[in-house]
Amino acid sequence: MSQKARMPSRQTKWILVIIAIGLIAIFVSYKTELSNVCSIRQLNIAGDEKKYEQTKDPQFCDALNSRISQFNDECKSNVEELDCG
């Protein structure tokens, strides 16, 4: 049996390398860019505001207000903070 039959061709190796690099680039892009998009962050905050309305958990409210404040600073927005009292 020849050795060439068992080893993937050079072209196949390059295709696999390119696919791997592409997948890594997509993953890094997703983690760094999409998680910081202001509209997505605002939707997450709105969802958490609904959760707070159901639970009325003061610790959750404080954490959410911190996120709202940070969001307002970073995204040049004016989302109103919650009244935790």
TITOR-33886 format. One record per atom (N, C-alpha, C, O): z negated, y, x. Coordinates in steps of 0.05 Angstrom, whole numbers, padded with zeros to 5 digits, always signed. Atoms other than C-alpha are relative to their C-alpha. Example, Ala and Ser with C-alpha at 12.3 -4.5 7.8 and 13.67 -1.06 7.14 Angstrom:
// residues 2
+00000-00024+00018/-00156-00090+00246/+00000+00024+00018/-00013+00024+00039/+00001-00024-00016/-00143-00021+00273/-00014+00022-00015/-00018+00044-00005/
//
This chain:
// residues 85
+00000-00023+00017/+00000+00000+00000/+00000+00025+00018/-00016+00027+00037/-00001-00024-00017/+00018+00067+00029/-00022+00020-00006/-00032+00021-00029/+00021-00020+00004/-00032+00122+00039/+00009+00023-00018/-00008+00035-00032/-00011-00021+00016/+00013+00172+00005/-00004-00005-00030/-00007+00014-00046/+00002+00007+00029/+00008+00135-00062/-00029+00006-00010/-00032+00011-00034/+00027-00003+00009/-00068+00143-00064/-00009+00030+00000/-00026+00037-00016/+00009-00028-00003/-00075+00217-00044/+00017+00018-00018/+00042+00014-00020/-00016-00019+00016/-00055+00273-00091/+00019+00016+00017/+00013+00021+00041/-00020-00015-00016/+00005+00312-00069/-00012+00028+00006/-00031+00037-00007/+00009-00027-00008/-00003+00380-00036/+00003+00019-00024/-00014+00037-00027/-00005-00018+00023/+00026+00414-00098/-00023-00004-00021/-00032+00016-00032/+00021+00006+00020/-00026+00380-00143/-00026+00013+00010/-00041+00024-00007/+00025-00012-00010/-00083+00403-00097/+00001+00030-00004/-00019+00042-00012/-00002-00029+00004/-00058+00475-00100/-00003+00008-00029/-00015+00028-00036/+00002-00005+00028/-00052+00472-00175/-00030-00001-00008/-00039+00016-00023/+00028+00002+00006/-00124+00448-00180/-00017+00023+00011/-00035+00032-00002/+00014-00023-00013/-00148+00502-00132/+00004+00025-00017/-00015+00040-00022/-00006-00024+00016/-00113+00556-00173/-00014-00001-00027/-00025+00019-00036/+00014+00003+00025/-00142+00529-00238/-00030+00005+00004/-00042+00019-00013/+00029-00004-00005/-00212+00527-00208/-00006+00030+00005/-00026+00040-00006/+00004-00028-00006/-00206+00598-00182/+00002+00016-00026/-00013+00035-00031/-00003-00013+00025/-00181+00621-00250/-00024-00003-00018/-00033+00016-00031/+00023+00005+00017/-00238+00588-00287/-00025+00015+00010/-00040+00026-00006/+00022-00015-00012/-00289+00619-00239/+00003+00030-00006/-00016+00043-00014/-00005-00029+00005/-00257+00688-00248/-00005+00006-00030/-00017+00027-00036/+00005-00004+00029/-00259+00681-00324/-00030+00000-00006/-00040+00017-00020/+00029+00002+00004/-00332+00660-00322/-00015+00025+00010/-00031+00036-00004/+00013-00023-00011/-00353+00717-00277/+00007+00025-00016/-00011+00042-00022/-00008-00022+00017/-00313+00767-00318/-00015+00000-00026/-00024+00022-00035/+00014+00002+00025/-00345+00742-00382/-00029+00009+00003/-00040+00024-00013/+00029-00005-00004/-00416+00746-00355/-00005+00029+00008/-00025+00041+00000/+00006-00027-00009/-00409+00815-00323/+00011+00022-00019/-00002+00042-00023/-00012-00021+00016/-00362+00853-00369/-00006-00002-00030/-00015+00017-00042/+00003+00003+00029/-00367+00825-00439/-00029+00004-00009/-00034+00014-00031/+00028-00004+00007/-00443+00825-00439/-00008+00029+00001/-00029+00036-00010/+00007-00028-00002/-00443+00899-00424/+00017+00018-00018/+00014+00043-00017/-00016-00016+00017/-00392+00922-00475/-00018+00012-00022/-00032-00003-00035/+00019-00014+00018/-00427+00974-00518/+00002-00010-00029/-00018-00013-00042/-00003+00008+00028/-00398+00951-00584/-00014-00027-00005/-00025-00031-00027/+00012+00026+00003/-00422+00880-00573/-00031+00003+00002/-00045-00010-00014/+00029-00005-00003/-00491+00904-00551/-00011+00012-00026/-00033+00006-00035/+00009-00012+00025/-00495+00947-00614/-00002-00020-00023/-00020-00019-00039/+00001+00021+00020/-00479+00887-00658/-00025-00018+00004/-00038-00026-00015/+00024+00016-00006/-00534+00847-00623/-00025+00015-00009/-00043+00003-00019/+00023-00016+00008/-00583+00904-00635/-00003+00000-00030/-00025-00003-00041/+00001+00000+00029/-00564+00908-00708/-00010-00027-00011/-00025-00028-00030/+00010+00026+00008/-00575+00833-00715/-00030-00003+00004/-00044-00015-00012/+00029+00002-00006/-00643+00838-00682/-00016+00019-00018/-00039+00012-00024/+00014-00017+00019/-00661+00896-00728/-00005-00015-00026/-00026-00012-00039/+00003+00016+00024/-00649+00849-00787/-00022-00021+00004/-00038-00026-00014/+00021+00020-00005/-00693+00796-00754/-00027+00013-00001/-00046+00002-00012/+00026-00014+00001/-00748+00848-00745/-00008+00006-00029/-00032+00003-00035/+00007-00006+00028/-00744+00868-00818/-00011-00025-00014/-00028-00023-00032/+00010+00024+00012/-00757+00795-00836/-00027-00008+00011/-00044-00018-00003/+00024+00009-00013/-00813+00782-00786/-00022+00021+00002/-00046+00014+00001/+00019-00022-00004/-00846+00850-00776/-00019-00005+00024/-00042+00003+00024/+00015+00007-00024/-00869+00825-00708/-00001+00025+00018/+00020+00034+00027/+00002-00024-00016/-00896+00885-00668/+00009-00003+00029/+00020+00016+00040/-00010+00005-00028/-00881+00854-00600/+00030+00000+00001/+00043+00011+00019/-00029+00000+00002/-00810+00841-00621/+00011+00028-00004/+00032+00035+00007/-00008-00027+00005/-00805+00912-00646/-00001+00017+00025/+00018+00032+00031/+00002-00015-00025/-00829+00941-00580/+00022-00007+00019/+00034+00010+00032/-00021+00009-00018/-00780+00899-00541/+00027+00010-00010/+00044+00018+00006/-00025-00010+00011/-00724+00919-00588/+00003+00030+00004/+00025+00039+00010/-00002-00028-00005/-00741+00992-00582/+00007+00006+00030/+00021+00026+00035/-00007-00003-00028/-00737+00985-00506/+00030-00004+00004/+00043+00010+00018/-00029+00005-00002/-00668+00955-00513/+00017+00022-00013/+00038+00029-00002/-00014-00022+00014/-00647+01010-00562/+00001+00024+00018/+00021+00037+00021/+00001-00023-00018/-00670+01063-00513/+00019-00003+00023/+00033+00015+00031/-00018+00005-00022/-00633+01031-00456/+00029+00001-00009/+00046+00012+00005/-00027-00001+00011/-00571+01022-00499/+00009+00029-00005/+00031+00036+00003/-00007-00029+00005/-00573+01096-00520/+00006+00014+00026/+00025+00030+00028/-00005-00012-00026/-00577+01117-00447/+00026-00009+00013/+00041+00008+00023/-00023+00011-00013/-00523+01071-00421/+00026+00004-00015/+00047+00006-00003/-00025-00001+00017/-00474+01076-00479/+00004+00027-00013/+00022+00030-00029/-00003-00027+00012/-00483+01149-00496/+00000-00001-00030/+00018+00010-00043/+00001+00004+00029/-00504+01130-00566/-00026+00013-00010/-00042+00024+00005/+00024-00012+00013/-00558+01153-00615/-00010-00019-00021/-00014-00011-00044/+00011+00020+00019/-00584+01089-00648/-00030+00007-00003/-00044+00011+00017/+00027-00008+00005/-00650+01106-00681/-00019-00023+00006/-00015-00046-00001/+00020+00020-00007/-00711+01069-00654/-00016-00007-00025/-00018+00009-00044/+00015+00010+00022/-00754+01029-00702/-00028+00012-00001/-00039+00018+00020/+00028-00008+00003/-00822+01050-00729/-00016-00026+00000/-00016-00041-00020/+00014+00026-00003/-00866+00993-00704/-00028+00001-00013/-00042-00019-00013/+00028-00003+00011/-00930+01019-00737/-00003-00009-00027/-00025-00007-00038/
//
